[in-house]
């Protein structure tokens, strides 16, 4: 074999290797599996492949430079496409209009050149999963994943579980819309804390979620579908901007956008800078991995050619050039949240995107192994992915080996390594079911606005305080200033932050009773249920009744409560640890009684005393609750202010009966009461 032939063979083998790695990473990227490489690495490898292809002219059929990345392609290899008559939810379906990918660039000047001085719209390049949604006669017809751009999976059965996909629209003709299924950063973090599976990012979770069959499970993931283009409508609308406005008229909430009427180099750069600022300042709640420009003239956009799988005038994607920095690992911090113990790289500070970065989550053990993370002294490269999230992208020199802790950093219980059946991801977990870190969501609810409303304590801040060992129960939150000196040394905290937190805690030492009942995280007790309970009973009375009774339905007669919620309250109060924490809280806060609002007025301004056994009501507490719900008062002893004594033994010679007769107060039976004041 001569040298030129050998070189050609070697080049082809190198191309095949790059394509194999890129396609495997794409499958993981879109399939909800553990990441095989970062976006930074993928882009670099893609650029290398494109350069080799341009130089050699060798372009293989499965090259990602000429193919649409496969999203949610859950079909096994060799599976045949089905006809329309055979299509069922989850099966393959041809797209009416091919969902071709966009050419990408990191150079704003390429966007200027592409725009050709024509009006263009700039919008987010949302980082999720593309879904094509079709309507006929005002009714949702189908929802299909992009798949390979020509055929995707029919997931119409999941439509009701995805926010933003409307079941009906005003448009009575045929309408096809493309949009991105995304999960906000906030909802992703909430789900991640509770999930048994570990997900690298919101897109990874969204993609994996749409492979599920149960709509109820999908609904828990809080997926939102955001339209980014109106592919087809029978209405005569040739402006891309007008088409997006038309979608809004139909009830959709399409992607945020901005018109660039005269796309010069200066204003293209200016608009990109403005939108980049939105990303870096967390003004956009959803993950994005770039920007997209589209011609306003949709007829002109359709005149472009198709190169490989790219429509040359359908749009142009801009991706940020991630700024990387080299640094040295100081140590691995193991942060426990829910059942997962997450490794966090703490490294020598570096400046990235105008901010100082000192730490980055490593997600799980699998990611540490993929990168080759070692011990302190390991040299690494880090970026802020999409201008926001600090991320370790490469190990330049490993020092020592990763030490995986055998004990939970919060409670000291044994740890074990869990392997996901779906993705094979290895995750470290705490084996103690009562570990404080597993209660993070409860602590977050406690300090939330509907709860005790302690400003300045986020879920991530609570996570750090719990991992420091400062918070083990709700009452400990009010003692955080005992750790003020240590707190001021934490990353992201300083004297001002500590002072602000001190003021927030002080302001939260007075809590109205409704907020406190909600904050206690009693199962099934939300703000409305708390309000209903406290419209009948005072705060102290509510818990005293629940603690002293074995009747789990004691509160069920209160409007809107019912037996299930009543049982949850009683069971919560029979847990010694819950009552212990409540007693600790009462030493830290002043609970303000809210004004009671009666459900009715049958007993308005009347005072009753209840004694003896009852037969219609389950017990005396239920009767008292009814009286309170009708605007009446119940006291424990007969006095001049008493209007009625309720006693089924009217002729009894008990002390209460005798006193009532002496004062001229009517003694009535339960039946008499129901006749006078019942429903």
N, C-alpha and C positions, 0 to 999 in steps of 0.2 A: 504493500500500500504506500503510494507516494505521499509526501508531506501535505500537499494541498487537500488530498482526499481525506487523510487522517484528521487534518484540522477541521474540515467540514463535518466529519462524523463527530468529533469532539464538541464542536459548536452546537450541533443538533442535540447531542446528549445533554449538554448544559441547558439548552432551551427547554428540553423535556423535563429536566429536573426542576427548573424554576416554575414551569407551568404546573407541575404536580404539586409543588409546595403552595403556590398561590391558590389553586383550586381547592386544595384541602383546607386552607385557611378560610376561604370563602364559604365552604360548606359549614364549617364550625361557626363562622360569623353570622350566617343567616339561619342556621339550624338549631340555635339555642344550646349548642354544646360549649365546652370549655374552649377559650380562645387558643389558637395555635400560634398566632403572632399578633403584635400590636398593629394598629392602623399605620403608625410610623414605619414599621418594618415592611408592611405590605406595600405601601406606596413606594418605598425605596426599591423593593424587588420588582415591582411593576415597571417602574421607570427604567430599571436595568434591562428588563425583558424588551421593552419598547425600543430602547437604544440598539440592542443587538438585532432585533427584527429589522429596524430601519437600515442598519449597516450591512446586513447579510441578505436581506430579502426573504429569509426563512420565516414563514408564518404558519404555524401548525393549526389544525382545525379546532383544537380545544383551547387555544390561547385566550386568556382573559382580556387581552387587548382588543379582541374582535368578537367577544361574546358577552352577553349580559350575565352578570353574576346571578346564580340561582338562589332564589329566596324561597324558603319553606318547601323545598322539593322533597317531599316525604315519600315519594314513589320509589320503589326499589328499581334497580337497573333492569332493563328488559321489559318492564311493564308497559303494555300498550295503551295508547290514548283511547278514550272511549268516545262514542258518538254522543250527540246531544240527548238522544233518547235514553241512553244508558247512564247519563251523568247523575250521580248522587252526591250528597255532601261528602267532601273529603277526596273525591275523585278528580282526575285531570280534565281540563277543559281548555279548548283553544280560545285565544283572545280574539274578539271581533276586530280590534285595532291593536297591532303589535305594540308591546310596551318596551320600546327600544331605550337603550341607555344613553346618557349624555357624555359628550367629550368633556374631559376635565383639564383644568390648568391650575397652577399656583401663581401664575403671572397675570396681574391685573391688565397689563397691556394687551394680552391675548383677548381679553373680554372686549376691550376698546375696538380692536381690529374686527372682531366677529360682529359687533353691533352695527357696523357700517353706517354710523350716524343716524340710524333709525331709532325711534322710540322703543325703549325696552323696559321691562319690569324686573326688579330684583326681589327675590324672596329667599326664605330659608331653604337650605338643603337638609331637610329633617332626617334624623338618623334613626330609622325604624324599619318597617316592613311595608312595601308598596302593595296596596289592595285596589283592585278595579271593581267599582260598584256600578251596577246597571239598574235602571228604572224603566218600567213600561206602564202606561196608563195610570201614572201617579203612584204605582206600587213598586216596592223593592223586588227586583227579579232575582238577582244573584250577586254574590261577593266572591271574587276569585283572586288568589295571590298572583303576583307577577310571574313567579316561577322562572322559566328561562326566557321570558319576554314574548314567547309565542303561545305558550300554554302554562296554566297554573293550576292550583288546587281550588276546587269549589268549597268554600267554607261558609256558605250562606246560613248554615245551622248555628253559627256563632255570632251572627249579625246583631242580635238583641243584646249580646254581652259586650259589645264594643261601643263606647260612647261616640257620638257623632254620626253614626250611620242611621239615617232616618228611615222608618218603615214606610212612610208615605211622603210625597212631595206635591207641589201645586202643578208642576209640569206634567201634562197628560200624554206627551209624546215619548219617543225613545230618547234616553239620556244615559251617557256613559261618563263616569267621573273617575279620575285617578287621585288617590290620596295616600298619606303615610300613616300607618298604625304605630303610634308612639306611646311611651310611658314617661310621665314627668319624673324628674330627678327625685322629687319629694315622695311620690307614690312608689317609686322603685326602692328607696331606702326603707320605707315602711314595710313593704312586702318582703324585702330581703331579710329583715330582722325576724320575721315570723316563719319564713319558708324553710322547708327541710332541704331543698336544693340550693346550691350556691350559684349565683349568676354574676358574670363579670361586669355587666352594664345594662342600662334600660333596654337597648336594642336587642341584646342577647335574651333578655326575659320576654320581650314582646314576641320575638321570633319563636322561641320555644313554646310560648303560651298558645299560639295559633295552630300547634300540632295536636292540641288536646281535643277530646271529643265532647267533654261535658261543659256546656255553656256557663254553668254556675261556677265552675273552677276558673274559667277564663274571666268571668266578671270580677273575680277577686283581684285580678291583676291591674285593674283600672286602666285599660287600654283606651286610647282616644284616637279616632280616625280624623285626620286633618286633610281635606281636599287641597291638591296643589295644581290641578288643571281640569278643565271641562273638556273632555276628549271629543264628545259629540252631543249635539242637541239639534232638534228639528227647528228651533228658533234661529232666525237669521242674525247671529251675533259674530262679528268678525274681529272684534277687539278683545285681546286677552284680558285686559282690565275689566271690560264690560262683562265678560264671561264670569269672572270671579265675583263681580257685584251680583250677577244673576244667581249664582250659587247662594249668596247671602240671602237673596229674596226668597229662595226655596227653603231657607231655614238652616243652611249649613254654616259652619264657621271655618272658612278656608284659610290658607296659610297667610301670614302677615306679608305685606308686599309694599313696594315703593316704586313709583314711576320715575324713570330717568328719561326725560323728554329729549334731551340732546346729549348723548353719551360721549363726551369728550374724555380725554385722559384725566383731566383735572377732576371732573365731577364723578367719574367712575371710582377714582381713588378716594374721593371724599365720602361717597356713600358707603363704600366698603369699610372705611375707617369707622364710620358711624355705627354700622351694623356689627362690626367687630367689638366695639365698645359695649354693645348690648350683651354680647356673649360674655365678655370678661367681667361685666358688672352684675351678672346673674339676673338680667332683666328678662331673659327668655327662659321659661320653666321647662321647656322640652329640649332633649339632646339634639344638637345639630352638628353636622360635620362639614359645613361649608355653606355656600350661597349659590343661587341659580339665577341666571338672567334669561329672559324669554322675550321674543319679539311681541310687541303689542299687536301687530298685524298678523293675525293667525293664518290668513290666506297665503301671505308671503312665507311664513314659517313652514308651510306644507310643500313649498316648491323645492326644498333642499333634497339632496341625494342621500342614499343610505350607504355608509362605508362600514363594512362588516356588520355590526349590530348597532351602529350609531347613526341617528338621524341628524344630519349636519346642521339643520336650522331649527330643530325642535327645542333647543335650549343649550346653554353652556354652563357647566358647573365650575365653581371656584372653590378650591380647598386651601386652607391656610397652611403656610409653611411653618411647621412646628419648630420652635426654638429649643434646641437640645443643649444640655450642660453636663459636664463630667464632674463627679464628686465622689466622696468616699463614705461608705456605710459606717455609721457609728454603732448601731445595734438594731436588732429586730424587736419591736414592741408587739406583744400578743394581746390584742384587744378583744374582749369577750362581749358579744351582744347576741341576745336570744340564745340559740343553742350552738352558735358558731363562734370559734375563736380565730380571729383574722390576723394574719401577720402584717405588720406595718413597718416599712423601712424608714428609719430615722437616720438622716445623713447630714453631712456638713452643709450648711446653708448655701444655696445658689440663687442667683437672680434670674427669673424667668418671666417673660411677658410683663416686666415692670413690677414684679412682686418678689419677695423673698420666700423661697420654698425650702422646707426642712424635712418633710415627711411625705410618704406616698403609700397608699394601701397596696399590698401585694395579692389581695383577694383570697388566695387559698394556697395549700401546699403544692398543688399541681403547677400553679403559676410560678412559684418559687423554684421548683425543679426545672421547669421549662427555661427559665432565665438563667439558672445556675447560681442562684443566690447563696452566698456563703456566710461567714461570720463577720464580725467587725473588721474593718480594713479592706473589705471587698470594694473594688473600684467599679462604679456604675455610671450609666448615662440616664438622665431623666428629662422629661418634657412636661408641659402642661397640655394634655391632649385636648384638641379643639379649643385651646386658649383657657380651659377651665380646670381640668382635673389633673393633678400631679400624678405622673406615671413613670415607673422604672421601665425603660425600653431595652436595656442591654446591660450585661455584665461584661466589663472590659477586662477585669482580672479578679478571679475568685480567690478569697483568702479563707482557708478553713472550710468547715461544713456547717450547714444550717442546723441549729439545735432546736428540735421540736419539743416543747415542754410536755412533761408527763402529768403536770398538775394545772388545774384551772387558775389563772392569775387573779380571779376574783374570789372564789370560794375555797380553793385548795383541793377540790375533788379531783379524782383521776380523769384524764382525757383519753379519748380514743380517736382514731382516724376513720372517718366515714367515706365510703366510695359510692358515688352516685351511679345508680343503675342506668340512668339515661345518658349521661355524658362521660362517666368514668372519672369525674373530678374528685380529687381527694381533699377532704375538708377536716380540720381539727374541731372536735366538739367536746363540750363539758358533759360529764355523765351524771351530774347532780341535777335532778329535775327541779329543785328548789333554789338553784343558784340565783342570786340577786340579779345578775346580768340578764337572765331570761325574763325578767319583769320590766325591761326597759320601756316597753310600750305603756305599761301602767304608770310608771313614773312620768312619762311624757304627757299622758292624759292628766295626771295630777296637776302639773304646772301649766297646762294649756289655758287658753283664754276662757273656754267654758268652765274650766276647773278653778284652781286657785289664782290663775292669771299672774304667774310670776314672770315678768318680762325679762328677756335676755337669757333664758335657759332653754336652749334648743335640745333636740333629741341627741345630737352628736355631743353636745356639752355634757348632758346627763351621762352619756356613755362613758365619757372620760372620768367624770366624778365617781361613777360606780367602779370603774377599773382602778381608780386610785384608792378605793376602799372607804371613801368618805360618805357614801350614801348606801345604806342598807335597808332603810325603810322611809316612809314619807316624812316622818318627823325630822329625819337627818337633814333634809333639804333646808330646814330653818336653822340648822347649826353649821352651815357651810362656812360661815365666817370664822369658825374655829380653825380653818385651814387657809386663811387668807394669805399668809406668807408663802406657803407652798404653792397656792393657786397662782400667785403673781409670777411664779417662775415657769409656769406651763406655756408652751407655744400658743400664741394667739391671745394670751392674757397679759395684762399689765396692771399697774396701779389704778388706772382709770376704769378698766373693765371690772376689776374687783370692787371698786367703789360703786359702780353702777349696779352690780349684782347685789351689793349690800343694801342699796336703797330699794331695789325691787323686792327683796325679801322682807324688808321692813314694811313696805306698803302692802304686802300680801298677808300681813299678820291679822288683818281683819277680813274675814271671809263670810259672805252671806251663806245661809244654810243650804240653799239650793245648789250653789256651786260646790260646796263641800261634799254633799251627798253624791253628786256626779263624780267629783275628783277621787272618791274612795274606790272607784272601779268595781262597784258591786255589779255582778253580771245582770244584764238586761235593764240596768237602770241608767237611762240617758237623762239629759236635762229636763225633758218633758215629764218623764216618770218621777223624777225627783221633785218637780214642782207640784205634781198631783199628790204625792205622799205628804208633802209639807203644807198642803192646803188643808189637811185634816189633822195632822199631828205636828207637834213641835219637834225640833231636831232631837232633843234628849228623849222625849217621849217615844219617838219612832224607834230608836235603838233599844230603849228599855223594854218596850213591848216585844220586839223581835227576839231579844235575848232571853226573855222569861217565858216564852211560849213554845209548845211543841206543835201548835197548829200552823202548818206551813201556808195555809190559805187565809190567814188572819187579816191581810190587807186586801184581799181579792174583791171586797165589796166597794172599794174606792174606785170611782169612775176612771177607766183607762188602765187599771192595774191588772186584775185577773189573777188566776191561781198560779200561773207559771212565774210571773214577776214576783208575786208575793212569796212563793217558795224560795226564789233566789235570794231575796232579802233576808229571810229567816235563816237559811243555811249559812249565808255569809256571816251573820251575827253569832252563829254557833261555833265559828272557828275562833279558837282562843287567840291565835296570832293576830287576826284582824282586829279584835277588840283591844288587844294590847297596843297595837299601833294607833288605834283611835284614841285611847287614853293618853298616849304620848303626844299626839297631835293637839289634844285639848289643853295641854300645858304650854303649847307654842303659839296657838292662835286664839283669837276671839271670834266666836261664831255669832253672826248677826242674824236675828230672827227676821224673816220677811213677813210682810203682812199677809194674812190668810185670806184667800178668796174662795168663798163658798160656791159649790156647784148649784145650789138652790137656796130657797128662802123659807122653807116650810117651818123651820125652827128659829127663824130670825129673832135675835135679841132675847131669846129665852134661855134660862139656866136650868139644867137637869142634874139630878143625882140618880145613879143607877146602882141597885143593890140586889142581892139574891141571884137565883138561877134564871136563865132565859131559855126559851124553847124555839122561837122562830129564828132569831139571829144565832149564829154559830157560837158566839160567846159575847160577854159584855163589851169587849173591845170593839167588836164589829158594830154593835149598837151605838157605842160612843162615836165611832168613826162616821156613822150615818148622820148623827145629830150635828157633828162638826161640819159635815159636807153640806148641811142645810142651814148653816149660819148660826147654829146654837152653841151653847157652852155646856161643858160637863165638869162638875166639881166633885170632890170626894166626900164632902160633908154637907148636911142640911143646914141652911141659914136663912135669914130673912130675905136674902137675894134669890133664893131658890124658887123657881116657878113650879116645878113638878118633881116628885119622887117616883121613880119607876121601880115597882116591886111586884112580881107576880103573886106574892103572898100578901094581898092587901090587908088582911085581918091580923097580920103578924104583930106581935107586941115588942118587936125589936126596937132598939134605941132610936134608929132613924125614923121608923114609922111613928113612934110616940112624939118625937120632936116635930115632925111634919104636921101632925094633928094639932099640937100645941100652937104652932105658928100659923095654922090655917092653910097649909100648903097641900094641894091635892095629891093623893097617893093613887097612881094609876097602874094598871097592869100593862104588860107588853102589848096585848091585843088592843087595849084602850089607846096606847101610844100610836100604834099603827093606824088605828081608825082616825085619830086626830091629825097625825103628822106624817103618816106613811105615804108612799107613792100611789 
